[in-house]
Amino acid sequence: MSGSIVVVGMGPGALDQMTPAARAAIETADAIVGYTTYLKLIADLAPGVPRARSGMRQEVQRINKAVALAAAGKRVAVISSGDAGIYGMAGLVHEVVAERNLALDVEVMPGISALNGAAALLGAPLMTDFAVISLSDQLTPRADILQRVEAATKADFILCLYNPKGRKRVEPFALTCAILEQHRAPDTPVGVVRAAYREKQHVEITTVANLRDADVNMVTILIVGNGRTRIIDGKMVTPRGYGEKYELAER
């Protein structure tokens, strides 16, 4: 009998941020496949279920392992951080299954994304239109990334930036800062959330003028405000526009 794959969005990190459906998918799996760091975060779930782990940049090998297990009749849980359909493993699973011409049932289990978690920790910065862009040029040409950053910045979108800087990959972040400095006011708020809902979580609000000096890495989410974003009681808030149409304080 053919098995199946469920691609699980585990949320930003803490187990209490995982949906009940995602937890159930992990606990009922015959095998669990994932990036080593993510499997450490769910070590307390289904401890008796066999696990296949691998490191960074081994995504294709990891998914082929999951597909092989499913083809052998196993129900396999593939673990993604955040939401599996946002820079996660959902797309690659579908691609590999199609490339291997297999009739496997693939289910995607949504999770709380990193951008949702970061926004909640900062306040309410995503109340109007926003663009989500990864600054990693590992799979996307750098020129395309910068073109998207510039277009979204000029259009006054709020920007949610994933993978801003790696140990050796620093230039896309510097070039993005230059674009922001050109098209956004220097005092525009920028939320910096590192390792959201994990042990080393760090949250701060800086500005476009000071963003270059922020301590960012691959587990950092940056949320760059637009022309309406402001700080309210220490929180980063982008007004939706209610105040322009309604009396906010009842009298």
URUR-V869211 format. One record per pair of residues at least 6 apart in sequence whose ideal C-beta (glycine too) atoms are under 7 Angstrom apart, sorted by the first residue. I is the first residue (numbers start at 1). J is the second residue. Records with the same first field share a line. If there is no record, write none. Layout:
I: J, J
This chain:
1: 73
2: 71, 73, 103, 104
3: 69, 70, 71, 72, 73, 74, 75, 76, 104
4: 70, 75, 104, 105, 107
5: 66, 70, 76, 78, 93, 104, 106
6: 25, 77, 107, 109
7: 78, 80, 84, 89, 90, 93, 108, 109
8: 22, 25, 26, 77, 78, 79, 80, 84, 109
9: 22, 80, 82, 83, 84, 88, 109, 110, 111
10: 18, 22, 38, 41, 42, 79, 80, 81, 111
11: 17, 18, 82, 111, 112
12: 81, 82, 112, 114, 117, 196, 197
13: 41, 196, 197, 198
14: 197, 198
15: 44
17: 112, 117, 197
18: 111
19: 111
21: 109
22: 109, 111
23: 45
25: 77, 109
26: 32, 42, 45, 46, 77
27: 45, 46
29: 46, 49, 75, 76, 77
30: 74, 75, 76
31: 49, 50, 52, 69, 74, 76
32: 39, 46, 49, 51, 77, 79
33: 52, 62, 65, 66, 76, 78
34: 53, 78, 79
35: 54
36: 53, 54, 55
38: 79, 81
39: 51, 53, 79
42: 79
52: 65
54: 61, 62
59: 89, 92
63: 78, 89, 92, 93, 96
64: 96
66: 76, 78
67: 96, 97, 100, 102, 104
69: 76
70: 76, 104
71: 102, 104
78: 89, 93
80: 88, 89
82: 88, 111, 112, 113, 114
83: 110, 111, 113
84: 90, 108, 109, 111
85: 108, 110
86: 113
87: 134, 162
90: 108
93: 106
94: 106
97: 104, 106
114: 162, 196, 221
115: 132, 160, 221
117: 196, 197
118: 191, 193, 196, 221, 223
119: 125, 126, 223
121: 193, 196, 203
122: 191, 193, 203, 205, 223, 235, 236
123: 235, 236, 237
124: 237, 238
125: 158, 191, 223, 225, 229, 236, 237, 238
126: 158, 238
127: 238, 239, 240
128: 158, 226, 228, 238, 240
129: 157
130: 157, 158, 159, 160
131: 152, 157, 159
132: 160
133: 145, 148, 149, 152, 159, 161
134: 140, 162, 163
135: 145, 161, 163, 164, 172, 173, 176
136: 163
137: 145, 172
142: 172
145: 172
146: 175, 179
149: 176, 179
150: 179
152: 159
153: 159, 179, 180, 183, 184
154: 183
156: 226, 227
157: 226
158: 223, 224, 225, 226, 229, 238
159: 224
160: 221, 223
161: 222, 224
162: 221
163: 218
164: 173, 216, 220, 222
165: 173, 216, 217
166: 218
173: 216
177: 211, 212
180: 208, 211, 224
181: 208
184: 208
185: 208
186: 207, 208, 209
187: 207, 209
188: 207, 208, 224, 225, 229
189: 205, 207, 225, 229, 230, 231, 236
190: 206, 207, 208, 211, 222, 223, 224, 225
191: 205, 222, 223, 236
192: 204, 206, 214, 216, 220, 222
193: 203, 220, 221
194: 202, 216, 217, 219, 220
195: 201, 202, 219
196: 221
205: 231, 236
206: 214
216: 222
225: 236, 238
226: 238
228: 238, 239
229: 236, 238
230: 237
242: 248
